[in-house]
């Protein structure tokens, strides 16, 4: 019985870790998408005028 209880606890822990891992991957994907978005041309033109 003790081994079965430990296995159940490990299964629950694995499920939580898997969920947290997936949440982290989703957040990383969102941040990468923001970084990869092209900047508007107006910003680049303004920077050129200032120089």
mmCIF file as Biopython writes it, N, C-alpha, C and O atoms, coordinates in Angstrom:
data_model
#
loop_
_atom_site.group_PDB
_atom_site.id
_atom_site.type_symbol
_atom_site.label_atom_id
_atom_site.label_alt_id
_atom_site.label_comp_id
_atom_site.label_asym_id
_atom_site.label_entity_id
_atom_site.label_seq_id
_atom_site.pdbx_PDB_ins_code
_atom_site.Cartn_x
_atom_site.Cartn_y
_atom_site.Cartn_z
_atom_site.occupancy
_atom_site.B_iso_or_equiv
_atom_site.auth_seq_id
_atom_site.auth_asym_id
_atom_site.pdbx_PDB_model_num
ATOM 1   N N  . UNK A ? 1  ? 0.821  -1.203 0.000   1.0 0.0 1  A 1 
ATOM 2   C CA . UNK A ? 1  ? 0.000  0.000  0.000   1.0 0.0 1  A 1 
ATOM 3   C C  . UNK A ? 1  ? 0.859  1.258  0.000   1.0 0.0 1  A 1 
ATOM 4   O O  . UNK A ? 1  ? 0.546  2.227  -0.692  1.0 0.0 1  A 1 
ATOM 5   N N  . UNK A ? 2  ? 1.922  1.245  0.763   1.0 0.0 2  A 1 
ATOM 6   C CA . UNK A ? 2  ? 2.753  2.444  0.873   1.0 0.0 2  A 1 
ATOM 7   C C  . UNK A ? 2  ? 3.343  2.826  -0.482  1.0 0.0 2  A 1 
ATOM 8   O O  . UNK A ? 2  ? 3.409  4.006  -0.824  1.0 0.0 2  A 1 
ATOM 9   N N  . UNK A ? 3  ? 3.766  1.841  -1.239  1.0 0.0 3  A 1 
ATOM 10  C CA . UNK A ? 3  ? 4.349  2.106  -2.560  1.0 0.0 3  A 1 
ATOM 11  C C  . UNK A ? 3  ? 3.295  2.694  -3.489  1.0 0.0 3  A 1 
ATOM 12  O O  . UNK A ? 3  ? 3.587  3.612  -4.256  1.0 0.0 3  A 1 
ATOM 13  N N  . UNK A ? 4  ? 2.083  2.178  -3.428  1.0 0.0 4  A 1 
ATOM 14  C CA . UNK A ? 4  ? 1.007  2.688  -4.276  1.0 0.0 4  A 1 
ATOM 15  C C  . UNK A ? 4  ? 0.699  4.146  -3.946  1.0 0.0 4  A 1 
ATOM 16  O O  . UNK A ? 4  ? 0.461  4.948  -4.849  1.0 0.0 4  A 1 
ATOM 17  N N  . UNK A ? 5  ? 0.703  4.492  -2.665  1.0 0.0 5  A 1 
ATOM 18  C CA . UNK A ? 5  ? 0.456  5.874  -2.258  1.0 0.0 5  A 1 
ATOM 19  C C  . UNK A ? 5  ? 1.566  6.791  -2.758  1.0 0.0 5  A 1 
ATOM 20  O O  . UNK A ? 5  ? 1.301  7.903  -3.214  1.0 0.0 5  A 1 
ATOM 21  N N  . UNK A ? 6  ? 2.798  6.326  -2.671  1.0 0.0 6  A 1 
ATOM 22  C CA . UNK A ? 6  ? 3.923  7.123  -3.164  1.0 0.0 6  A 1 
ATOM 23  C C  . UNK A ? 6  ? 3.828  7.313  -4.676  1.0 0.0 6  A 1 
ATOM 24  O O  . UNK A ? 6  ? 4.134  8.389  -5.191  1.0 0.0 6  A 1 
ATOM 25  N N  . UNK A ? 7  ? 3.406  6.273  -5.380  1.0 0.0 7  A 1 
ATOM 26  C CA . UNK A ? 7  ? 3.245  6.385  -6.826  1.0 0.0 7  A 1 
ATOM 27  C C  . UNK A ? 7  ? 2.158  7.394  -7.176  1.0 0.0 7  A 1 
ATOM 28  O O  . UNK A ? 7  ? 2.307  8.160  -8.129  1.0 0.0 7  A 1 
ATOM 29  N N  . UNK A ? 8  ? 1.071  7.400  -6.417  1.0 0.0 8  A 1 
ATOM 30  C CA . UNK A ? 8  ? 0.006  8.373  -6.651  1.0 0.0 8  A 1 
ATOM 31  C C  . UNK A ? 8  ? 0.526  9.792  -6.432  1.0 0.0 8  A 1 
ATOM 32  O O  . UNK A ? 8  ? 0.232  10.694 -7.216  1.0 0.0 8  A 1 
ATOM 33  N N  . UNK A ? 9  ? 1.301  9.985  -5.363  1.0 0.0 9  A 1 
ATOM 34  C CA . UNK A ? 9  ? 1.870  11.303 -5.084  1.0 0.0 9  A 1 
ATOM 35  C C  . UNK A ? 9  ? 2.826  11.725 -6.193  1.0 0.0 9  A 1 
ATOM 36  O O  . UNK A ? 9  ? 2.834  12.887 -6.599  1.0 0.0 9  A 1 
ATOM 37  N N  . UNK A ? 10 ? 3.624  10.796 -6.678  1.0 0.0 10 A 1 
ATOM 38  C CA . UNK A ? 10 ? 4.542  11.103 -7.775  1.0 0.0 10 A 1 
ATOM 39  C C  . UNK A ? 10 ? 3.779  11.452 -9.049  1.0 0.0 10 A 1 
ATOM 40  O O  . UNK A ? 10 ? 4.181  12.351 -9.788  1.0 0.0 10 A 1 
ATOM 41  N N  . UNK A ? 11 ? 2.690  10.752 -9.306  1.0 0.0 11 A 1 
ATOM 42  C CA . UNK A ? 11 ? 1.868  11.063 -10.476 1.0 0.0 11 A 1 
ATOM 43  C C  . UNK A ? 11 ? 1.296  12.472 -10.379 1.0 0.0 11 A 1 
ATOM 44  O O  . UNK A ? 11 ? 1.285  13.214 -11.362 1.0 0.0 11 A 1 
ATOM 45  N N  . UNK A ? 12 ? 0.818  12.839 -9.184  1.0 0.0 12 A 1 
ATOM 46  C CA . UNK A ? 12 ? 0.281  14.186 -8.991  1.0 0.0 12 A 1 
ATOM 47  C C  . UNK A ? 12 ? 1.372  15.237 -9.172  1.0 0.0 12 A 1 
ATOM 48  O O  . UNK A ? 12 ? 1.150  16.271 -9.802  1.0 0.0 12 A 1 
ATOM 49  N N  . UNK A ? 13 ? 2.540  14.968 -8.619  1.0 0.0 13 A 1 
ATOM 50  C CA . UNK A ? 13 ? 3.662  15.892 -8.752  1.0 0.0 13 A 1 
ATOM 51  C C  . UNK A ? 13 ? 4.072  16.044 -10.216 1.0 0.0 13 A 1 
ATOM 52  O O  . UNK A ? 13 ? 4.337  17.151 -10.684 1.0 0.0 13 A 1 
ATOM 53  N N  . UNK A ? 14 ? 4.121  14.939 -10.923 1.0 0.0 14 A 1 
ATOM 54  C CA . UNK A ? 14 ? 4.464  14.974 -12.344 1.0 0.0 14 A 1 
ATOM 55  C C  . UNK A ? 14 ? 3.433  15.789 -13.127 1.0 0.0 14 A 1 
ATOM 56  O O  . UNK A ? 14 ? 3.794  16.567 -14.011 1.0 0.0 14 A 1 
ATOM 57  N N  . UNK A ? 15 ? 2.173  15.613 -12.806 1.0 0.0 15 A 1 
ATOM 58  C CA . UNK A ? 15 ? 1.118  16.361 -13.494 1.0 0.0 15 A 1 
ATOM 59  C C  . UNK A ? 15 ? 1.278  17.859 -13.246 1.0 0.0 15 A 1 
ATOM 60  O O  . UNK A ? 15 ? 1.146  18.659 -14.173 1.0 0.0 15 A 1 
ATOM 61  N N  . UNK A ? 16 ? 1.565  18.244 -11.992 1.0 0.0 16 A 1 
ATOM 62  C CA . UNK A ? 16 ? 1.765  19.664 -11.672 1.0 0.0 16 A 1 
ATOM 63  C C  . UNK A ? 16 ? 2.986  20.225 -12.389 1.0 0.0 16 A 1 
ATOM 64  O O  . UNK A ? 16 ? 2.940  21.328 -12.934 1.0 0.0 16 A 1 
ATOM 65  N N  . UNK A ? 17 ? 4.068  19.471 -12.386 1.0 0.0 17 A 1 
ATOM 66  C CA . UNK A ? 17 ? 5.296  19.928 -13.047 1.0 0.0 17 A 1 
ATOM 67  C C  . UNK A ? 17 ? 5.080  20.075 -14.549 1.0 0.0 17 A 1 
ATOM 68  O O  . UNK A ? 17 ? 5.557  21.028 -15.165 1.0 0.0 17 A 1 
ATOM 69  N N  . UNK A ? 18 ? 4.365  19.131 -15.123 1.0 0.0 18 A 1 
ATOM 70  C CA . UNK A ? 18 ? 4.089  19.192 -16.556 1.0 0.0 18 A 1 
ATOM 71  C C  . UNK A ? 18 ? 3.254  20.423 -16.878 1.0 0.0 18 A 1 
ATOM 72  O O  . UNK A ? 18 ? 3.498  21.099 -17.878 1.0 0.0 18 A 1 
ATOM 73  N N  . UNK A ? 19 ? 2.270  20.714 -16.032 1.0 0.0 19 A 1 
ATOM 74  C CA . UNK A ? 19 ? 1.421  21.887 -16.246 1.0 0.0 19 A 1 
ATOM 75  C C  . UNK A ? 19 ? 2.244  23.170 -16.140 1.0 0.0 19 A 1 
ATOM 76  O O  . UNK A ? 19 ? 2.117  24.058 -16.983 1.0 0.0 19 A 1 
ATOM 77  N N  . UNK A ? 20 ? 3.083  23.273 -15.115 1.0 0.0 20 A 1 
ATOM 78  C CA . UNK A ? 20 ? 3.921  24.463 -14.934 1.0 0.0 20 A 1 
ATOM 79  C C  . UNK A ? 20 ? 4.898  24.619 -16.095 1.0 0.0 20 A 1 
ATOM 80  O O  . UNK A ? 20 ? 5.146  25.731 -16.562 1.0 0.0 20 A 1 
ATOM 81  N N  . UNK A ? 21 ? 5.444  23.512 -16.553 1.0 0.0 21 A 1 
ATOM 82  C CA . UNK A ? 21 ? 6.361  23.536 -17.691 1.0 0.0 21 A 1 
ATOM 83  C C  . UNK A ? 21 ? 5.642  24.084 -18.922 1.0 0.0 21 A 1 
ATOM 84  O O  . UNK A ? 21 ? 6.182  24.931 -19.634 1.0 0.0 21 A 1 
ATOM 85  N N  . UNK A ? 22 ? 4.429  23.602 -19.171 1.0 0.0 22 A 1 
ATOM 86  C CA . UNK A ? 22 ? 3.672  24.044 -20.339 1.0 0.0 22 A 1 
ATOM 87  C C  . UNK A ? 22 ? 3.327  25.527 -20.227 1.0 0.0 22 A 1 
ATOM 88  O O  . UNK A ? 22 ? 3.376  26.250 -21.222 1.0 0.0 22 A 1 
ATOM 89  N N  . UNK A ? 23 ? 2.978  25.984 -19.024 1.0 0.0 23 A 1 
ATOM 90  C CA . UNK A ? 23 ? 2.696  27.401 -18.822 1.0 0.0 23 A 1 
ATOM 91  C C  . UNK A ? 23 ? 3.935  28.239 -19.126 1.0 0.0 23 A 1 
ATOM 92  O O  . UNK A ? 23 ? 3.838  29.297 -19.748 1.0 0.0 23 A 1 
ATOM 93  N N  . UNK A ? 24 ? 5.083  27.770 -18.692 1.0 0.0 24 A 1 
ATOM 94  C CA . UNK A ? 24 ? 6.333  28.483 -18.960 1.0 0.0 24 A 1 
ATOM 95  C C  . UNK A ? 24 ? 6.646  28.537 -20.444 1.0 0.0 24 A 1 
ATOM 96  O O  . UNK A ? 24 ? 7.085  29.569 -20.951 1.0 0.0 24 A 1 
ATOM 97  N N  . UNK A ? 25 ? 6.423  27.439 -21.139 1.0 0.0 25 A 1 
ATOM 98  C CA . UNK A ? 25 ? 6.656  27.404 -22.586 1.0 0.0 25 A 1 
ATOM 99  C C  . UNK A ? 25 ? 5.712  28.378 -23.287 1.0 0.0 25 A 1 
ATOM 100 O O  . UNK A ? 25 ? 6.121  29.086 -24.208 1.0 0.0 25 A 1 
ATOM 101 N N  . UNK A ? 26 ? 4.454  28.415 -22.856 1.0 0.0 26 A 1 
ATOM 102 C CA . UNK A ? 26 ? 3.487  29.331 -23.463 1.0 0.0 26 A 1 
ATOM 103 C C  . UNK A ? 26 ? 3.901  30.783 -23.254 1.0 0.0 26 A 1 
ATOM 104 O O  . UNK A ? 26 ? 3.813  31.592 -24.178 1.0 0.0 26 A 1 
ATOM 105 N N  . UNK A ? 27 ? 4.351  31.118 -22.047 1.0 0.0 27 A 1 
ATOM 106 C CA . UNK A ? 27 ? 4.806  32.480 -21.769 1.0 0.0 27 A 1 
ATOM 107 C C  . UNK A ? 27 ? 6.022  32.829 -22.615 1.0 0.0 27 A 1 
ATOM 108 O O  . UNK A ? 27 ? 6.116  33.935 -23.146 1.0 0.0 27 A 1 
ATOM 109 N N  . UNK A ? 28 ? 6.944  31.897 -22.741 1.0 0.0 28 A 1 
ATOM 110 C CA . UNK A ? 28 ? 8.139  32.133 -23.555 1.0 0.0 28 A 1 
ATOM 111 C C  . UNK A ? 28 ? 7.756  32.350 -25.017 1.0 0.0 28 A 1 
ATOM 112 O O  . UNK A ? 28 ? 8.321  33.216 -25.685 1.0 0.0 28 A 1 
ATOM 113 N N  . UNK A ? 29 ? 6.812  31.577 -25.509 1.0 0.0 29 A 1 
ATOM 114 C CA . UNK A ? 29 ? 6.366  31.740 -26.894 1.0 0.0 29 A 1 
ATOM 115 C C  . UNK A ? 29 ? 5.743  33.117 -27.115 1.0 0.0 29 A 1 
ATOM 116 O O  . UNK A ? 29 ? 5.982  33.755 -28.140 1.0 0.0 29 A 1 
ATOM 117 N N  . UNK A ? 30 ? 4.941  33.573 -26.144 1.0 0.0 30 A 1 
ATOM 118 C CA . UNK A ? 30 ? 4.324  34.900 -26.267 1.0 0.0 30 A 1 
ATOM 119 C C  . UNK A ? 30 ? 5.387  35.996 -26.272 1.0 0.0 30 A 1 
ATOM 120 O O  . UNK A ? 30 ? 5.309  36.935 -27.065 1.0 0.0 30 A 1 
ATOM 121 N N  . UNK A ? 31 ? 6.374  35.880 -25.394 1.0 0.0 31 A 1 
ATOM 122 C CA . UNK A ? 31 ? 7.437  36.883 -25.347 1.0 0.0 31 A 1 
ATOM 123 C C  . UNK A ? 31 ? 8.254  36.878 -26.634 1.0 0.0 31 A 1 
ATOM 124 O O  . UNK A ? 31 ? 8.599  37.939 -27.153 1.0 0.0 31 A 1 
ATOM 125 N N  . UNK A ? 32 ? 8.562  35.709 -27.143 1.0 0.0 32 A 1 
ATOM 126 C CA . UNK A ? 32 ? 9.305  35.625 -28.402 1.0 0.0 32 A 1 
ATOM 127 C C  . UNK A ? 32 ? 8.505  36.222 -29.553 1.0 0.0 32 A 1 
ATOM 128 O O  . UNK A ? 32 ? 9.073  36.864 -30.437 1.0 0.0 32 A 1 
ATOM 129 N N  . UNK A ? 33 ? 7.206  36.018 -29.546 1.0 0.0 33 A 1 
ATOM 130 C CA . UNK A ? 33 ? 6.365  36.588 -30.598 1.0 0.0 33 A 1 
ATOM 131 C C  . UNK A ? 33 ? 6.413  38.116 -30.537 1.0 0.0 33 A 1 
ATOM 132 O O  . UNK A ? 33 ? 6.453  38.774 -31.577 1.0 0.0 33 A 1 
ATOM 133 N N  . UNK A ? 34 ? 6.411  38.684 -29.328 1.0 0.0 34 A 1 
ATOM 134 C CA . UNK A ? 34 ? 6.496  40.137 -29.185 1.0 0.0 34 A 1 
ATOM 135 C C  . UNK A ? 34 ? 7.838  40.651 -29.684 1.0 0.0 34 A 1 
ATOM 136 O O  . UNK A ? 34 ? 7.897  41.679 -30.358 1.0 0.0 34 A 1 
ATOM 137 N N  . UNK A ? 35 ? 8.903  39.953 -29.365 1.0 0.0 35 A 1 
ATOM 138 C CA . UNK A ? 35 ? 10.243 40.380 -29.775 1.0 0.0 35 A 1 
ATOM 139 C C  . UNK A ? 35 ? 10.388 40.299 -31.292 1.0 0.0 35 A 1 
ATOM 140 O O  . UNK A ? 35 ? 11.048 41.141 -31.902 1.0 0.0 35 A 1 
ATOM 141 N N  . UNK A ? 36 ? 9.786  39.308 -31.885 1.0 0.0 36 A 1 
ATOM 142 C CA . UNK A ? 36 ? 9.938  39.087 -33.324 1.0 0.0 36 A 1 
ATOM 143 C C  . UNK A ? 36 ? 9.023  39.968 -34.167 1.0 0.0 36 A 1 
ATOM 144 O O  . UNK A ? 36 ? 9.185  40.021 -35.386 1.0 0.0 36 A 1 
ATOM 145 N N  . UNK A ? 37 ? 8.058  40.668 -33.543 1.0 0.0 37 A 1 
ATOM 146 C CA . UNK A ? 37 ? 7.163  41.528 -34.312 1.0 0.0 37 A 1 
ATOM 147 C C  . UNK A ? 37 ? 7.977  42.631 -34.979 1.0 0.0 37 A 1 
ATOM 148 O O  . UNK A ? 37 ? 8.856  43.223 -34.353 1.0 0.0 37 A 1 
ATOM 149 N N  . UNK A ? 38 ? 7.685  42.907 -36.248 1.0 0.0 38 A 1 
ATOM 150 C CA . UNK A ? 38 ? 8.414  43.991 -36.916 1.0 0.0 38 A 1 
ATOM 151 C C  . UNK A ? 38 ? 8.029  45.341 -36.325 1.0 0.0 38 A 1 
ATOM 152 O O  . UNK A ? 38 ? 6.869  45.589 -35.998 1.0 0.0 38 A 1 
ATOM 153 N N  . UNK A ? 39 ? 9.021  46.198 -36.199 1.0 0.0 39 A 1 
ATOM 154 C CA . UNK A ? 39 ? 8.749  47.530 -35.674 1.0 0.0 39 A 1 
ATOM 155 C C  . UNK A ? 39 ? 8.112  48.370 -36.773 1.0 0.0 39 A 1 
ATOM 156 O O  . UNK A ? 39 ? 8.414  48.182 -37.952 1.0 0.0 39 A 1 
ATOM 157 N N  . UNK A ? 40 ? 7.240  49.289 -36.398 1.0 0.0 40 A 1 
ATOM 158 C CA . UNK A ? 40 ? 6.645  50.171 -37.412 1.0 0.0 40 A 1 
ATOM 159 C C  . UNK A ? 40 ? 7.722  51.021 -38.084 1.0 0.0 40 A 1 
ATOM 160 O O  . UNK A ? 40 ? 8.701  51.410 -37.448 1.0 0.0 40 A 1 
ATOM 161 N N  . UNK A ? 41 ? 7.534  51.304 -39.370 1.0 0.0 41 A 1 
ATOM 162 C CA . UNK A ? 41 ? 8.527  52.076 -40.116 1.0 0.0 41 A 1 
ATOM 163 C C  . UNK A ? 41 ? 8.641  53.502 -39.596 1.0 0.0 41 A 1 
ATOM 164 O O  . UNK A ? 41 ? 9.707  54.110 -39.684 1.0 0.0 41 A 1 
ATOM 165 N N  . UNK A ? 42 ? 7.560  54.036 -39.060 1.0 0.0 42 A 1 
ATOM 166 C CA . UNK A ? 42 ? 7.570  55.412 -38.562 1.0 0.0 42 A 1 
ATOM 167 C C  . UNK A ? 42 ? 8.629  55.599 -37.483 1.0 0.0 42 A 1 
ATOM 168 O O  . UNK A ? 42 ? 9.284  56.640 -37.435 1.0 0.0 42 A 1 
ATOM 169 N N  . UNK A ? 43 ? 8.802  54.629 -36.641 1.0 0.0 43 A 1 
ATOM 170 C CA . UNK A ? 43 ? 9.796  54.724 -35.573 1.0 0.0 43 A 1 
ATOM 171 C C  . UNK A ? 43 ? 11.189 54.812 -36.180 1.0 0.0 43 A 1 
ATOM 172 O O  . UNK A ? 43 ? 12.016 55.610 -35.740 1.0 0.0 43 A 1 
ATOM 173 N N  . UNK A ? 44 ? 11.443 53.995 -37.185 1.0 0.0 44 A 1 
ATOM 174 C CA . UNK A ? 44 ? 12.757 54.007 -37.831 1.0 0.0 44 A 1 
ATOM 175 C C  . UNK A ? 44 ? 13.006 55.339 -38.530 1.0 0.0 44 A 1 
ATOM 176 O O  . UNK A ? 44 ? 14.119 55.863 -38.481 1.0 0.0 44 A 1 
ATOM 177 N N  . UNK A ? 45 ? 11.976 55.896 -39.184 1.0 0.0 45 A 1 
ATOM 178 C CA . UNK A ? 45 ? 12.128 57.178 -39.866 1.0 0.0 45 A 1 
ATOM 179 C C  . UNK A ? 45 ? 12.415 58.286 -38.865 1.0 0.0 45 A 1 
ATOM 180 O O  . UNK A ? 45 ? 13.240 59.160 -39.132 1.0 0.0 45 A 1 
ATOM 181 N N  . UNK A ? 46 ? 11.752 58.262 -37.725 1.0 0.0 46 A 1 
ATOM 182 C CA . UNK A ? 46 ? 11.967 59.268 -36.691 1.0 0.0 46 A 1 
ATOM 183 C C  . UNK A ? 46 ? 13.395 59.189 -36.177 1.0 0.0 46 A 1 
ATOM 184 O O  . UNK A ? 46 ? 14.035 60.217 -35.956 1.0 0.0 46 A 1 
ATOM 185 N N  . UNK A ? 47 ? 13.891 57.989 -35.987 1.0 0.0 47 A 1 
ATOM 186 C CA . UNK A ? 47 ? 15.264 57.819 -35.517 1.0 0.0 47 A 1 
ATOM 187 C C  . UNK A ? 47 ? 16.255 58.359 -36.540 1.0 0.0 47 A 1 
ATOM 188 O O  . UNK A ? 47 ? 17.261 58.954 -36.154 1.0 0.0 47 A 1 
ATOM 189 N N  . UNK A ? 48 ? 16.001 58.169 -37.827 1.0 0.0 48 A 1 
ATOM 190 C CA . UNK A ? 48 ? 16.896 58.665 -38.869 1.0 0.0 48 A 1 
ATOM 191 C C  . UNK A ? 48 ? 16.915 60.192 -38.882 1.0 0.0 48 A 1 
ATOM 192 O O  . UNK A ? 48 ? 17.972 60.794 -39.072 1.0 0.0 48 A 1 
ATOM 193 N N  . UNK A ? 49 ? 15.759 60.820 -38.683 1.0 0.0 49 A 1 
ATOM 194 C CA . UNK A ? 49 ? 15.671 62.280 -38.689 1.0 0.0 49 A 1 
ATOM 195 C C  . UNK A ? 49 ? 16.448 62.879 -37.526 1.0 0.0 49 A 1 
ATOM 196 O O  . UNK A ? 49 ? 17.069 63.933 -37.663 1.0 0.0 49 A 1 
ATOM 197 N N  . UNK A ? 50 ? 16.411 62.202 -36.377 1.0 0.0 50 A 1 
ATOM 198 C CA . UNK A ? 50 ? 17.108 62.708 -35.195 1.0 0.0 50 A 1 
ATOM 199 C C  . UNK A ? 50 ? 18.613 62.672 -35.389 1.0 0.0 50 A 1 
ATOM 200 O O  . UNK A ? 50 ? 19.319 63.514 -34.835 1.0 0.0 50 A 1 
ATOM 201 N N  . UNK A ? 51 ? 19.115 61.733 -36.149 1.0 0.0 51 A 1 
ATOM 202 C CA . UNK A ? 51 ? 20.560 61.614 -36.382 1.0 0.0 51 A 1 
ATOM 203 C C  . UNK A ? 51 ? 20.944 62.620 -37.397 1.0 0.0 51 A 1 
ATOM 204 O O  . UNK A ? 51 ? 22.116 62.714 -37.761 1.0 0.0 51 A 1 
#
